[in-house]
Amino acid sequence: MKKRILLSMAVTLIFVCICSVAMAASILVRDGSRGAPVRRVQSLLIDQGYLTGEADGVCGPHTVAAIRKFQAANGLDVDGVCGNGTYQVLSGGETYVPDGESSDVSSNSRDNSRVLFVSATAYSAQDPGNSTHTAAGTLVRHGVIAVDPNVIPMGTRVFIPGYGEAVAEDTGGSIKGNHIDIAFDTHKEALTFGRKNLEVYIME
């Protein structure tokens, strides 16, 4: 019994450490981002021949195009966004380590995001039995997610690579823990998305 308790404590400690590292070492470079993370990504893209010029720390159309080109060449989701997954491949398996300089999510807002690993499903107002309105009273539409408010508070803005920005405006009986339901405009789009394990960025 004692051994079982010690083993359980050890597994829990390892899990917490892994999650803490994952939360601390996250990167999000997309159109409009600025700062040290952008320069790091640009330098890697330049070194590998996907980008020309200098690493100026501003993610504009050329950097986005280079990220997309790299993703296509390496079998990644081609969304022009360098999150942890793309960065790990780009850097040869390294984990991004911030140097203390912040980056901009857009030209007029700071990226104070943290990464959260979730199981994601999809839905739409066209699904059989679904309401056209969210728990917050807004329309079910692209740009809305259903969440467990104990994990992601209602009203929280998130960024989902390959989907874009969304707001937590809905809930659901089956949405518990690190599970989100991503809204689409059509039933076909929701079916195409299916179910995925994703890194999403909580914008704070």
C-alpha positions in Angstrom: 0.0 0.0 0.0 2.8 2.4 1.0 4.7 1.6 -2.3 1.5 2.3 -4.3 1.1 5.7 -2.6 4.7 6.6 -3.2 4.4 5.5 -6.9 1.2 7.6 -7.3 3.0 10.6 -5.8 6.0 10.2 -8.1 3.8 10.0 -11.2 1.8 13.1 -10.1 5.0 15.0 -9.5 6.4 14.1 -12.9 3.1 15.1 -14.6 3.1 18.4 -12.8 6.7 19.1 -13.8 6.0 18.2 -17.5 3.0 20.5 -17.5 4.9 23.3 -15.9 7.7 23.1 -18.4 5.1 23.1 -21.3 3.4 26.1 -19.9 6.6 28.1 -19.3 8.2 27.4 -22.7 5.7 28.4 -25.3 6.1 30.4 -28.5 3.5 32.0 -30.8 4.7 33.8 -33.9 2.1 34.9 -36.5 1.3 37.8 -38.7 1.9 41.0 -36.8 4.0 39.5 -34.0 7.1 41.3 -32.9 10.2 40.8 -30.7 12.7 38.2 -29.8 10.6 35.1 -30.6 10.1 36.5 -34.2 13.8 37.1 -34.6 14.6 33.6 -33.4 12.2 32.1 -35.9 13.4 34.3 -38.7 17.0 33.4 -38.0 16.2 29.7 -38.2 14.2 30.2 -41.4 17.1 32.2 -42.9 19.6 29.5 -41.9 17.5 26.9 -43.7 16.9 28.9 -46.8 13.2 29.6 -46.4 13.6 33.4 -45.8 16.0 36.0 -47.2 17.1 39.3 -45.6 17.7 40.1 -42.0 15.9 38.9 -38.8 14.2 42.2 -38.0 11.8 40.8 -35.3 8.7 41.8 -37.3 6.5 39.0 -38.6 5.1 40.3 -41.9 3.9 38.7 -45.1 7.4 37.4 -46.1 7.9 35.7 -42.7 4.4 34.2 -42.8 5.1 32.9 -46.3 8.4 31.4 -45.2 6.7 29.7 -42.2 4.1 28.3 -44.6 6.7 27.1 -47.0 8.6 25.4 -44.2 5.5 23.7 -42.8 4.5 22.4 -46.3 8.0 21.0 -46.8 7.9 19.2 -43.5 4.4 17.7 -43.5 3.0 20.2 -40.9 -0.3 22.0 -40.9 0.2 24.9 -43.2 -1.2 27.9 -41.3 1.6 30.3 -41.4 1.8 30.3 -37.6 4.9 29.1 -35.7 3.7 27.6 -32.4 5.5 25.0 -30.3 5.0 22.2 -32.8 6.4 24.0 -35.8 9.2 25.5 -33.7 10.3 22.1 -32.5 10.7 20.9 -36.0 12.2 24.1 -37.2 14.8 24.1 -34.4 15.7 20.5 -34.7 13.9 19.4 -31.5 14.7 22.3 -29.2 12.2 23.8 -26.8 11.8 27.6 -27.1 13.4 29.4 -24.2 12.2 33.0 -23.8 15.0 35.6 -23.3 12.8 38.0 -21.3 11.7 40.1 -24.2 8.0 40.1 -24.9 6.5 39.8 -28.4 3.4 41.4 -29.9 0.5 39.3 -31.1 -0.5 42.1 -33.3 0.8 45.6 -34.1 -1.2 47.0 -31.2 -1.4 44.3 -28.6 1.0 42.4 -26.5 1.3 38.6 -26.5 1.0 37.5 -22.9 -0.4 34.1 -24.0 0.1 30.8 -22.3 -0.3 27.5 -24.1 -2.8 24.9 -23.1 -3.0 21.4 -24.4 -6.6 20.3 -25.2 -8.7 17.7 -26.8 -10.8 19.6 -29.4 -14.0 18.6 -31.1 -16.2 20.7 -33.4 -19.8 21.7 -33.7 -22.2 24.0 -35.6 -25.7 25.4 -35.3 -26.6 23.1 -38.1 -25.9 20.0 -36.2 -29.0 18.0 -35.3 -30.4 19.0 -31.9 -28.1 22.0 -31.5 -29.2 25.4 -30.5 -28.4 28.4 -32.7 -27.3 30.3 -29.5 -24.5 29.9 -27.1 -24.7 29.7 -23.3 -23.8 33.4 -23.3 -26.7 34.2 -25.6 -24.7 34.9 -28.7 -25.0 33.2 -32.0 -23.1 29.9 -32.6 -20.6 30.9 -35.3 -17.0 30.7 -36.4 -14.9 32.3 -33.6 -16.7 30.7 -30.7 -15.7 27.8 -28.5 -17.5 25.8 -25.8 -15.4 25.3 -22.7 -15.3 24.0 -19.1 -15.5 27.4 -17.3 -13.4 25.8 -14.5 -10.5 25.5 -16.9 -11.1 28.3 -19.4 -13.3 31.1 -17.9 -16.2 32.4 -20.1 -15.2 35.4 -22.1 -11.6 34.3 -22.4 -10.0 34.9 -25.8 -7.9 32.1 -27.3 -5.8 31.6 -30.4 -6.2 28.2 -32.2 -3.5 27.5 -34.8 -5.2 26.7 -38.1 -8.5 28.2 -37.0 -7.7 31.7 -35.6 -9.0 33.7 -32.6 -12.0 32.6 -30.7 -13.9 33.6 -27.6 -15.2 31.2 -24.9 -18.9 31.9 -25.1 -20.4 28.4 -24.8 -20.5 25.4 -22.5 -21.7 21.8 -22.9 -22.6 18.8 -20.7 -19.7 16.8 -22.2 -17.2 19.6 -22.2 -15.2 18.8 -19.1 -11.5 19.5 -18.2 -9.1 20.2 -21.0 -11.7 19.7 -23.7 -13.0 22.4 -26.0 -15.7 22.3 -28.7 -14.9 24.6 -31.6 -17.8 26.3 -33.5 -18.0 26.4 -37.3 -20.5 28.0 -39.5 -21.6 24.7 -41.2 -22.2 21.1 -40.2 -19.8 20.0 -43.0 -16.9 22.1 -41.6 -17.5 20.6 -38.2 -17.4 17.1 -39.5 -14.3 17.8 -41.5 -12.5 19.1 -38.4 -13.4 15.9 -36.4 -11.4 15.5 -33.2 -7.8 16.6 -32.6 -5.3 17.2 -29.8 -4.2 20.8 -30.0 -2.1 23.5 -28.4 -4.2 26.5 -27.9 -3.0 29.9 -26.7 -4.9 31.6 -23.9 -4.7 35.4 -24.5 -4.4 37.4 -21.3 
